[in-house]
């Protein structure tokens, strides 16, 4: 498997941690989700690196990037991404965003339509919480609050093993551990603070992707996960299908792919299938 080269690039006063798998071919920038890190792409990136220039980065407040006191809003994260693309001298990159990262790259593609060649929205980019019937910020705030993960590393890993079941592997474990840090007592701590997490949760709550789709000019792939057991939550399934229907109707040059029996973290559960879908998007247009 191809190993990444860990680097740093600067945007203004901030240092952003990069993982670079390849420097040849059409550029692809991989963008992680809320409270995640660039390591969510550890299993997808190597499959793309033989043909494409593949780069992932940690967003501000996440992973090994700087963690300033301010700037935890969507316009600033869009500006960060633009600064990274410029600092690396990338020409017409494809942007791939997972979860919150999907909403981010969607907003970027609308803000800078001439910069992006292709857009891939991975179980995100269509997250529009206000589409859910009866949803208020008070309810959403509780649902989107981060879980308490403060526990010894061994307990954290065992919880991962239990929750993921057959999906669990050492590689998946290591990718998830990229989201956290271990204190001197061996206790797991989140890299993104709760306060900053909730600022970004509010930004996600306020985002209205369905009002942006018609302004997207590049070819777009939307990959949606249908996790095991989602049918047992009819309201959530109805909301997700409604959100995807709007994307399908309004995105001018889009293709929708459902991955059934797949967890939200598609890059960890179905990396080969996801890499193939991204490659097809870039090859076909």
C-alpha positions in Angstrom: 0.0 0.0 0.0 1.2 3.5 -0.9 2.3 5.5 2.2 1.6 9.2 2.4 4.1 12.0 2.9 3.1 14.2 5.8 3.7 17.8 5.2 2.7 21.3 6.3 1.4 24.2 4.2 0.6 27.7 5.5 -2.4 29.8 4.8 -1.9 33.2 6.4 -0.7 32.6 10.0 -2.1 29.0 10.2 -0.2 25.8 9.5 -2.3 23.0 7.9 -1.2 19.4 8.1 -1.3 17.6 4.7 -1.0 14.0 3.7 0.3 13.6 0.1 0.0 10.2 -1.5 1.0 11.2 -5.0 2.1 14.2 -6.9 1.3 13.1 -10.5 -1.9 13.2 -12.4 -5.1 15.2 -12.1 -5.2 16.7 -8.5 -7.7 15.3 -6.0 -8.2 17.1 -2.7 -9.9 14.9 0.0 -11.8 16.8 2.7 -12.8 15.1 6.0 -15.9 15.6 8.1 -16.7 17.2 11.4 -14.5 16.0 14.3 -12.6 13.7 11.8 -9.2 14.0 10.2 -7.3 13.5 7.0 -6.7 9.9 8.1 -10.3 9.0 7.2 -8.9 8.7 3.7 -6.1 6.2 4.5 -7.8 3.4 2.7 -9.2 5.3 -0.3 -6.2 7.5 -1.2 -3.8 4.6 -2.1 -6.2 3.2 -4.6 -6.3 6.6 -6.4 -2.6 7.4 -6.1 -1.4 5.3 -9.0 -3.3 7.6 -11.4 -3.9 10.9 -9.6 -2.3 13.5 -7.5 -3.9 12.8 -4.1 -3.9 15.2 -1.1 -5.8 15.3 2.1 -5.6 17.9 4.8 -6.7 18.4 8.4 -9.1 21.3 8.7 -8.5 24.1 11.3 -9.1 22.8 14.8 -8.8 19.2 13.6 -6.0 16.6 13.4 -2.5 18.0 13.4 -3.4 21.4 11.9 -3.4 24.6 14.0 -6.3 25.2 16.3 -6.9 29.0 16.5 -9.5 30.5 18.8 -11.7 31.8 16.0 -12.9 31.0 12.5 -15.2 28.0 13.1 -17.7 28.9 10.5 -18.3 27.8 6.9 -17.0 30.9 5.0 -13.7 30.7 6.9 -13.4 26.9 6.2 -14.1 27.7 2.5 -11.3 30.4 2.6 -9.0 27.9 4.3 -9.5 25.4 1.5 -9.0 28.0 -1.2 -5.8 29.1 0.5 -4.5 25.5 0.5 -5.3 25.0 -3.1 -3.5 28.2 -4.0 -0.5 27.4 -1.8 -0.1 24.1 -3.5 -0.5 25.5 -6.9 -3.2 23.1 -7.9 -5.0 23.5 -11.2 -8.6 22.6 -11.4 -8.6 20.0 -8.7 -11.4 17.5 -8.1 -12.8 18.0 -4.6 -14.1 15.0 -2.5 -15.8 15.8 0.8 -17.1 13.4 3.4 -20.1 14.3 5.6 -19.6 17.9 6.8 -16.7 18.0 4.3 -19.3 17.4 1.5 -21.2 20.5 2.5 -17.9 22.4 2.6 -16.8 21.4 -0.9 -20.3 22.0 -2.3 -20.1 25.6 -0.9 -16.6 25.9 -2.3 -17.7 24.8 -5.8 -20.4 27.5 -5.7 -18.1 30.2 -4.4 -15.2 29.3 -6.8 -16.9 27.6 -9.8 -13.9 28.1 -12.1 -11.5 26.3 -9.8 -13.2 22.9 -9.4 -13.1 20.2 -12.1 -15.3 17.6 -10.4 -17.2 17.3 -7.1 -17.8 14.1 -5.1 -20.1 14.4 -2.1 -19.7 11.3 0.2 -22.7 10.9 2.5 -22.6 14.7 2.8 -23.1 17.8 0.7 -26.8 17.1 0.9 -27.0 17.4 4.7 -29.9 19.8 5.2 -31.1 19.2 8.8 -33.9 21.7 8.4 -35.6 19.4 5.9 -36.5 17.0 8.7 -40.1 17.5 9.8 -40.4 19.3 13.1 -36.7 19.8 13.5 -35.6 22.8 15.6 -32.1 23.9 16.5 -32.8 22.9 20.1 -33.4 19.3 19.0 -30.6 19.3 16.5 -28.2 20.8 19.1 -28.7 17.7 21.3 -28.4 15.3 18.4 -25.2 16.9 17.1 -23.4 17.2 20.4 -20.2 15.2 20.4 -20.1 12.0 22.5 -17.9 11.8 25.6 -14.9 9.8 24.5 -12.7 10.5 27.5 -11.6 6.9 28.4 -8.4 4.9 28.5 -7.1 4.0 25.0 -7.7 0.3 25.5 -11.3 0.9 26.4 -11.7 3.2 23.4 -10.3 0.6 21.0 -12.5 -2.1 22.5 -15.5 0.1 22.0 -14.6 0.6 18.4 -14.2 -3.1 17.9 -17.6 -3.8 19.4 -19.4 -1.0 17.5 -17.8 -1.8 14.1 -17.9 -5.6 14.3 -16.8 -7.1 11.0 -15.7 -3.7 9.7 -13.0 -3.4 12.3 -9.4 -3.8 11.4 -6.1 -2.4 12.5 -6.2 0.0 9.5 -9.7 1.3 10.4 -8.6 1.6 14.0 -5.6 3.7 13.1 -7.7 6.0 10.8 -10.1 6.7 13.6 -7.3 7.3 16.1 -6.3 10.2 13.9 -9.3 12.0 15.2 -8.1 12.0 18.8 -5.0 12.5 21.0 -3.8 10.6 24.0 -2.9 12.5 27.1 -0.1 11.7 29.5 -2.3 9.4 31.5 -3.2 7.4 28.4 -6.7 8.8 28.2 -8.3 9.6 24.8 -9.2 13.2 24.1 -10.9 14.8 21.1 -8.7 17.1 19.0 -11.7 19.3 18.2 -13.0 21.0 21.4 -16.7 20.7 22.3 -17.2 24.4 21.9 -15.7 24.5 18.4 -17.6 21.3 17.5 -20.9 23.0 18.3 -20.0 26.2 16.4 -19.5 24.0 13.3 -22.7 22.0 14.1 -24.6 25.3 14.1 -23.0 26.2 10.7 -24.2 22.9 9.4 -27.7 23.5 10.7 -27.8 26.8 8.9 -26.5 25.5 5.6 -29.1 25.0 2.8 -27.5 22.8 0.1 -30.7 22.5 -1.9 -30.6 26.2 -2.6 -27.1 25.9 -4.0 -27.3 22.9 -6.4 -28.4 24.8 -9.5 -25.3 26.9 -9.2 -22.9 24.0 -9.4 -21.4 23.8 -12.9 -19.0 20.8 -12.6 -19.8 17.1 -12.9 -20.9 15.8 -9.5 -21.0 12.4 -7.8 -23.2 12.0 -4.8 -22.6 8.8 -2.7 -25.2 8.0 0.0 -24.9 5.4 2.7 -27.9 3.4 3.8 -26.6 1.9 7.1 -27.8 -1.4 8.5 -31.0 -0.7 10.5 -31.8 2.6 8.9 -35.2 1.3 7.8 -36.0 1.0 11.5 -35.8 4.8 11.7 -38.4 5.8 9.1 -38.2 9.5 9.8 -34.5 9.7 9.2 -34.7 7.5 6.1 -37.5 9.7 4.7 -35.4 12.8 5.3 -32.4 11.3 3.7 -34.3 10.2 0.6 -35.9 13.6 0.3 -32.6 15.3 0.5 -31.1 13.0 -2.2 -34.2 13.6 -4.4 -33.6 17.3 -4.3 -29.9 16.8 -5.2 -30.9 14.5 -8.1 -33.4 17.0 -9.4 -31.4 20.2 -9.0 -27.7 19.3 -9.6 -27.2 19.9 -13.3 -24.6 17.2 -14.0 -25.0 14.7 -11.2 -25.0 11.0 -10.6 -26.4 9.5 -7.4 -25.1 6.2 -6.0 -26.6 4.5 -3.0 -24.3 2.1 -1.0 -26.7 -0.2 0.8 -25.8 -1.8 4.2 -23.0 0.6 4.6 -22.1 2.8 7.5 -21.8 6.6 7.3 -18.0 6.3 7.2 -18.0 5.0 3.6 -14.2 5.7 3.2 -13.6 3.1 5.9 -16.3 0.6 5.1 -16.2 0.6 1.3 -12.9 2.1 0.3 -12.3 0.2 -2.9 -15.8 0.8 -4.2 -15.6 4.5 -3.3 -12.2 4.9 -5.0 -13.6 3.3 -8.1 -16.6 5.6 -8.1 -14.4 8.7 -7.8 -12.1 7.5 -10.6 -15.1 6.9 -12.9 -16.3 10.4 -12.2 -13.0 11.9 -13.3 -12.5 9.6 -16.2 -16.0 10.0 -17.7 -16.1 13.8 -18.0 
